[in-house]
Amino acid sequence: MINIDRHELLRLVDSEGAQVVDVLLADEYERTHIPGAVSIPLKEFTPEAVSGLSKTDPVVVYCHDGL
């Protein structure tokens, strides 16, 4: 795992086509997701759930639980 800041996220999305995955629960995703992020709740994070993601582009996974 690598922690990145906002600037690095934007660089990865803009220059490398990074995919952004939000692992919050669906209702939290609806309220507070990063524009362009896809929702795959952590409890549903399985090989099947991520099969639609590109295997060649970077993937950035994030959450925020308020703690």
Buried (B, 14 or more C-beta within 10 A) or exposed (E): EEEEEEEEBEEBBEEEEBBBBBBBBEEBBEEEBBEEBBBBBEEEEEEEBBEEEEEEEEBBBBEEEEE
